[in-house]
Amino acid sequence: MKQLINSGNKTKIAICTYHKPNDYKDITDYISGVGMTYSTSKNYMLFDDKKPFFRRGLIRAIR
């Protein structure tokens, strides 16, 4: 993934962020750190196993 992001080409990525509780924060921090912009799905998914129970489902990143 680093090679793709650092290639300098226009890059679009869609990433699922609901599998683990901290995915959304970890992934958005990484994307921001490499200079990409992102948007998120506007709705949430409900989980009943681990906090946070409501999670964003998808991040769309672009450079």
Backbone bond lengths (Angstrom), bond angles and torsions (degrees), N, CA, C in turn:
res aa  C-N    CA-C-N  psi(-1)  N-CA   C-N-CA  omega(-1)  CA-C   N-CA-C  phi
1 M - - - 1.440 - - 1.525 110.64 -
2 K 1.318 117.59 -37.55 1.468 119.71 179.55 1.524 111.27 -59.67
3 Q 1.328 116.88 -40.09 1.463 120.69 -179.97 1.529 110.04 -63.80
4 L 1.310 117.35 -41.04 1.461 121.94 178.40 1.523 110.48 -63.19
5 I 1.306 117.49 -46.68 1.458 121.88 -178.04 1.519 111.63 -67.11
6 N 1.318 117.48 -38.36 1.459 121.57 -176.93 1.524 113.52 -85.89
7 S 1.312 118.66 2.46 1.468 121.43 -175.60 1.523 113.48 -68.25
8 G 1.340 117.74 -22.21 1.450 120.52 -178.31 1.518 113.17 87.13
9 N 1.313 117.35 -9.62 1.460 121.60 177.30 1.523 110.11 -79.18
10 K 1.339 115.70 158.92 1.450 119.26 173.86 1.527 107.38 -63.08
11 T 1.318 116.16 126.79 1.456 121.17 -174.01 1.515 110.07 -128.66
12 K 1.316 116.45 133.36 1.459 122.64 173.46 1.520 108.20 -123.72
13 I 1.345 115.74 134.46 1.455 120.84 -177.84 1.528 108.70 -135.08
14 A 1.319 117.46 138.40 1.463 122.92 171.21 1.526 107.05 -115.98
15 I 1.330 116.56 127.87 1.461 121.26 -173.68 1.531 109.67 -129.49
16 C 1.328 117.24 128.73 1.461 121.47 173.78 1.527 108.95 -74.51
17 T 1.325 116.43 136.90 1.467 119.54 -174.89 1.516 113.41 -126.19
18 Y 1.309 118.36 19.61 1.459 119.97 -174.52 1.523 114.42 -107.99
19 H 1.312 118.59 -5.08 1.467 120.21 -174.61 1.522 113.20 -68.29
20 K 1.318 117.23 -41.56 1.465 121.34 -178.50 1.526 108.93 -122.68
21 P 1.333 117.69 149.20 1.466 120.79 -174.72 1.528 115.16 -55.87
22 N 1.322 119.40 -34.82 1.466 121.69 -175.56 1.526 113.58 -99.87
23 D 1.318 118.86 5.78 1.465 121.71 -177.24 1.521 112.92 -54.20
24 Y 1.328 117.75 -47.26 1.463 120.24 -175.69 1.531 111.05 -58.70
25 K 1.317 117.55 -50.65 1.465 120.45 -178.41 1.527 111.38 -66.07
26 D 1.320 117.27 -45.71 1.466 120.66 -178.86 1.531 111.42 -60.82
27 I 1.311 116.70 -44.21 1.465 120.71 -177.12 1.529 111.51 -71.54
28 T 1.339 118.00 -42.96 1.466 118.89 179.25 1.527 111.30 -66.94
29 D 1.320 117.99 -35.58 1.470 120.44 175.27 1.526 110.57 -61.72
30 Y 1.321 116.70 -44.04 1.470 120.78 179.49 1.521 111.01 -64.56
31 I 1.318 117.05 -47.33 1.468 121.28 -178.44 1.524 110.81 -60.98
32 S 1.310 116.93 -44.36 1.472 120.34 177.89 1.527 110.68 -63.01
33 G 1.328 116.64 -38.79 1.454 121.79 -178.38 1.518 113.98 -64.98
34 V 1.323 117.64 -26.61 1.468 120.80 179.52 1.526 111.86 -97.78
35 G 1.331 116.77 7.88 1.458 120.42 173.20 1.514 116.17 85.38
36 M 1.308 117.60 17.18 1.463 120.30 177.58 1.529 109.23 -94.82
37 T 1.321 116.69 156.23 1.454 121.24 172.71 1.520 107.77 -102.80
38 Y 1.328 115.85 157.86 1.455 118.37 -177.37 1.524 110.99 -147.36
39 S 1.316 114.40 160.27 1.458 122.65 170.93 1.522 106.55 -134.56
40 T 1.319 115.71 161.80 1.461 119.31 -178.29 1.520 110.37 -122.62
41 S 1.315 114.71 161.52 1.457 119.05 172.76 1.527 107.52 -62.53
42 K 1.320 117.16 146.91 1.457 118.26 -173.94 1.524 113.41 -83.81
43 N 1.296 118.32 -15.43 1.459 121.42 179.44 1.520 111.27 -104.55
44 Y 1.311 115.21 172.63 1.459 122.02 -178.48 1.521 110.23 -117.87
45 M 1.344 115.07 160.26 1.458 121.32 172.35 1.521 107.53 -109.14
46 L 1.309 117.62 145.31 1.456 122.67 -178.73 1.523 110.25 -100.99
47 F 1.337 116.06 128.24 1.462 122.82 175.85 1.516 107.61 -123.91
48 D 1.304 116.87 150.10 1.454 118.99 -179.15 1.523 113.05 -120.30
49 D 1.335 116.98 16.20 1.458 118.62 -177.25 1.526 113.73 -103.27
50 K 1.330 118.92 -42.57 1.460 122.05 -176.55 1.517 109.97 -141.49
51 K 1.324 116.15 146.55 1.460 120.43 176.34 1.514 109.00 -70.42
52 P 1.290 121.88 149.76 1.463 125.80 -8.78 1.526 110.77 -71.58
53 F 1.307 116.49 141.48 1.459 120.90 -176.47 1.528 111.81 -75.35
54 F 1.335 117.33 -31.32 1.456 121.95 175.56 1.521 108.08 -102.13
55 R 1.338 116.77 125.14 1.467 120.80 -177.41 1.524 110.32 -131.48
56 R 1.328 115.03 146.04 1.459 120.35 171.86 1.517 107.82 -66.11
57 G 1.320 116.48 144.56 1.458 119.96 -176.02 1.508 115.61 -92.93
58 L 1.356 117.68 -30.13 1.453 119.45 -170.39 1.527 111.13 -149.51
59 I 1.320 115.75 140.92 1.466 123.11 171.55 1.517 106.62 -116.48
60 R 1.331 116.16 134.88 1.458 122.53 172.93 1.531 107.07 -112.73
61 A 1.314 116.32 119.36 1.465 121.07 -178.41 1.527 109.94 -114.86
62 I 1.327 115.57 149.33 1.466 120.62 -178.61 1.525 110.32 -147.41
63 R 1.326 113.53 146.73 1.463 120.51 170.40 1.502 107.11 -135.94
